[in-house]
């Protein structure tokens, strides 16, 4: 199953924030790391439901960690962050909806 890399950040006065470098505009959060992980999986699934209709483009494919590491924007975003692997196959989601 394809997996998306997420970046988790936590400031001392905030909850855990989650972003997906390969899925622009999709964010999630949680008061605990466990909640952030669960919410991240829900956020990417929710985003995929209407992605094509709202954005008029296919849901982005995940890049490998090696591809991400060569992206300067990813390197900057990942500074002081925790990387999280979120398994998700958008084609399975699309097939279930049809």
C-alpha positions in Angstrom: 0.0 0.0 0.0 1.3 3.5 -0.8 2.3 5.6 2.2 2.5 9.4 2.5 5.2 11.1 4.6 3.8 13.6 7.1 5.8 16.1 9.1 4.8 16.6 12.8 5.7 19.7 14.7 5.1 20.6 18.3 5.7 23.9 20.0 5.6 24.1 23.8 2.3 26.0 23.8 0.5 24.2 21.0 -0.9 20.8 20.0 0.9 18.5 17.5 0.5 19.8 14.0 0.7 17.6 11.0 1.3 18.5 7.3 1.7 16.4 4.2 4.4 17.7 1.8 2.9 15.8 -1.1 -0.6 16.9 -0.5 -0.7 20.7 -0.4 -3.3 22.3 1.9 -3.9 19.1 4.0 -3.2 19.6 7.6 -4.2 18.0 10.8 -3.5 18.2 14.6 -3.9 16.5 17.9 -3.5 17.2 21.6 -1.4 14.0 21.9 0.9 12.3 19.4 -1.5 9.3 19.2 -4.3 11.7 18.4 -2.2 13.5 15.8 -1.4 10.2 14.1 -5.1 9.1 14.0 -6.2 12.5 12.8 -3.5 12.5 10.1 -4.9 9.3 8.6 -8.4 10.8 8.7 -7.3 14.1 7.1 -5.7 12.5 4.1 -8.6 10.2 3.5 -11.1 13.1 3.8 -9.0 15.2 1.4 -8.9 12.4 -1.2 -12.7 12.1 -1.3 -13.4 15.3 -3.2 -9.9 16.2 -4.4 -10.5 15.7 -8.1 -13.8 17.6 -8.1 -12.5 20.5 -6.1 -9.0 20.8 -7.6 -9.6 19.4 -11.1 -6.5 17.3 -10.8 -5.6 13.8 -9.7 -4.8 13.2 -6.0 -1.0 13.6 -5.7 1.1 10.4 -5.6 3.4 10.0 -2.7 7.2 10.6 -3.2 9.8 8.3 -1.6 11.8 9.6 1.3 14.8 9.9 -1.1 12.8 12.1 -3.4 11.6 14.2 -0.5 15.1 14.6 0.9 16.3 16.2 -2.4 13.5 18.8 -2.2 14.7 22.0 -0.4 11.2 22.9 0.7 10.8 19.5 2.4 14.2 19.9 4.1 13.1 23.3 5.5 9.7 22.1 6.5 11.1 19.0 8.2 13.6 20.9 10.4 12.9 20.0 14.0 10.0 17.8 12.9 9.1 14.2 13.4 8.5 12.2 10.2 5.4 10.1 10.2 4.4 7.4 7.6 0.7 7.3 6.9 -0.4 4.4 4.8 -3.1 5.4 2.3 -4.1 4.3 -1.2 -6.3 6.9 -2.9 -7.2 4.4 -5.7 -8.8 2.1 -3.2 -10.8 5.0 -1.8 -11.9 6.0 -5.3 -13.0 2.5 -6.2 -15.0 2.1 -3.0 -16.9 5.3 -3.8 -17.9 4.2 -7.3 
